[in-house]
Structure formats: C-alpha cells, structure tokens
C-alpha cells in the first residue's frame, strides 16, 4: 500500500480531480482529509472514499483565506497527522482577451489558483520540515507551460504554480520534503465542461479538442489522480521540483 497510515490533505476535494485523488489515495491505504468550499461536494467525496473501503473526513476550507488554511492544517496535524498536501483547488474563467479581463476576474482567479497554493505551502511546510518528511503535490496545467489564448489569467496562475513548485522544492529538499506539480491537459470534469459550455457549439468544440489529442479523447480525473498519487508516494522518492505532464500527448505532438 502506497499510503499505509499516511494522512493526505486535499484541497478542492469536492469534485473532479480532487475527488478522484481522494479515492485513489484511500484505495492505497491513505487517510484522506478532504477540504473544499463546497460542503455537499466534500461530503459526497467522503461517501465515495467510504464506498471504496477507505477512510476520510471533510473540513470546509476556502483556500483564499490564509488564516482558515492555517487553522484547518493545524487541526489536521493535531488530530490525524499530515504527510501529504495536494493543492488541487482551482477555477477557470470565461474566455477573454487580456485587455478585456476585469480586475474582479483577475483577482478571483489569482486568489484561488495561485494564492490558494501559496497559502497551502505556507501552512504545511513548517510542519513537514519539522518532521523531516512528506510531500506536496500542486495541480498545475498544460497552461503551466503554454500561454493559452483568451486564458491569460489562468495561464499566468498556472505558470506561477509550476515555478513556485520548483522554488519551494529547492528550499524544502534539504529537510526531506518533496514538492512537485501535475500538469494536466483537458480532463472530463465540471471545470473542463465549463470551458466547452462557453463556446458557441459546445459539442463541436469538444469534438475538435478531442481530435487535437494523439489519444483522440480527453483525460479522466482518475488518470490525473494516479499521477498525483505517484508523486505523493515513496515511489517518487527521488523526484522533486518536477512538473509531470498528463495530457495524452497534446503538448508533444
Ligand atoms: P472541478 O471544478 O471539478 O473541481 C474544483 C474544486 O475546487 C471544486 O470542488 C470547487 O468547489 C473547489 N474550489 C473552488 N474554489 C475554491 C476555493 N476558493 N477553496 C477551496 N476549494 C475551491 O475542477 P477540476 O477539473 O477537478 O480541477 C482541479 C484542478 O485541476 C484545478 O486546479 C484545475 O485548474 C486543474 N486542471 C483542470 C483541468 C481540466 O481540464 N479539468 C486541466 C488542467 C488543470
């Protein structure tokens, strides 16, 4: 079992990739602290973990709130321990040229996608460094490497998440803590669907996108979860500061 007796703390665990990661980790023996702003979604994740024979608790957490992040991490450390943090919570934005992005949209996406990851690192690192073990996995995107048109804010946050991952990995490595990122292409989740729904013909837009992938399909959340589980586990014991692309070959074709 990859996560025997380990506690894995996941943000944005109430849906999509976060939920799939919770189930994958629990199937490998990990105890899951599922957190999200969406309480109903979080509870459904706890149910999914229990249905898979695992154990999980839910704590409400808005990653944009640094104090709340500290408090929930502290509770986790006191009550269950903390071995892995998965900074997964993220949001998209409607397609827009950079010059048309409002300050409100900019702030919202930066707050969740970038400051949320920053807060997670700040909250968890003191504990992980003290115990001289543990791992952080941040969820980036293909947009960590590519500048996507009409997705400038999303792209800037995901590019920053990858470089933050590298910097924190360099700092935390000497203390035995690994920090990596998973960078998915299009994945079938509510967030992925949002993008297609913003297009004039969502079905056509989805077909066109699938056609651009060598594997001729979009990814499943479970396929990203497996990559997260790998980076979080001891199987990746000599991997740190890395952005693992999970994109069905899109970026290399
Ligand atoms: P999703 O929309 O299914 O799940 C995101 C979760 O984050 C939701 O449960 C939502 O309630 C939660 N969340 C939103 N704001 C929050 C906040 N302030 N605090 C705490 N939780 C919050 O999306 P999905 O696709 O599972 O996305 C997960 C991560 O994967 C995100 O970081 C996203 O950017 C990234 N990603 C997704 C891709 C896709 O095609 N679905 C592609 C590349 C990256």
Boltz pocket constraint, residues with backbone or C-beta under 6 A from the ligand:
constraints:
  - pocket:
      binder: B
      contacts: [[A, 11], [A, 12], [A, 13], [A, 14], [A, 15], [A, 16], [A, 17], [A, 18], [A, 35], [A, 36], [A, 37], [A, 38], [A, 41], [A, 61], [A, 62], [A, 63], [A, 64], [A, 87], [A, 88], [A, 89], [A, 90], [A, 91], [A, 112], [A, 116], [A, 139], [A, 140], [A, 141], [A, 142], [A, 183], [A, 184], [A, 185], [A, 186], [A, 187], [A, 188], [A, 189], [A, 190], [A, 191], [A, 192]]
      max_distance: 6.0
